[in-house]
Amino acid sequence: MAESEDKLYRTTIQTIGAVAKLPIVRVDREAFLRKHFSDSPHLDVILERGPQAVYSVQSLSRKADSIIKTSAAKTSAASFVTGFAGNPTLMVAAGGADLAQYFGFAINVAQQIAYLFGEDELFDGGGDLSEAAQIRVIAYLGAMFGAAGAAGLITQTSTVIGANVGKKVASQALTKTVWFPLVRKVGAAIGMKITKKTVEKSITKAVPIVGGVVSGGLTYVTFRPMGRRLAEVMVKNLNGEFDDHLELNPEFAALADPVPVVVVEPQRPALELE
């Protein structure tokens, strides 16, 4: 079982690493916030501290739903697949054009949702994701797929609620942190979705009118519930409804250096988005 989990986890890391190399997958945090809050008199605060510092959680939730629908409707199969034309190695590593589009779009939408709720920039400008960023992507995708433990992982990696493990991860190898068993568990759950048949089955079950990945295209109805799952976790975090059921390996946790967790009571913004 452990060997199978490790294999699925490695598949997830490989897929995320390959897809993340595509510029089209990346969302610039500042550009995104400027676009969606260009008419706000509080833009400077939003850029520095995040929209959650200015607007209510409820109004951000409504805006998230609008962004999810709009992004999905505007994204075509060609927009992601085209990026592989000059480097077929990436497509092979990601498991094919359909799978690359699927996860590329999921990571793209996940960033938008995360930035809307105040999270920091995912990409640091380099070609590869840092280990801390990999954890965040695994947490986001896990929440979108409804993987057990993903909500707790987001809670622990969130910069907004003050439980950021980024610095801890940066100072030591990911496999030596107390959070690795949870990361591996969520990553393995995502790995179960990475084969084309598994993805098609999950889509068909969730949205009966969609028969799977057809001609490299995915309609917005496929990603709307996935996006909403992630948005709901972000909303709960800002409301102080933390999921702390982490299910860490007791033996590993006892031997590993504990990661300090500081939970900051979220401020209650008074403004509502128009």
GISUL-V385765 format. One record per helix or strand of 3 or more residues. SS is the DSSP state (hx for helix, st for strand). FROM is the first residue (numbers start at 1). TO is the last residue. If there is no record, write none. Layout:
ss & from & to
SS & FROM & TO
SS & FROM & TO
//
This chain:
ss & from & to
hx & 2 & 19
hx & 23 & 25
hx & 29 & 36
hx & 43 & 49
hx & 51 & 53
hx & 57 & 74
hx & 77 & 84
hx & 88 & 94
hx & 97 & 116
hx & 131 & 145
hx & 150 & 157
hx & 166 & 171
hx & 174 & 176
hx & 180 & 191
hx & 196 & 206
hx & 220 & 238
hx & 250 & 255
//
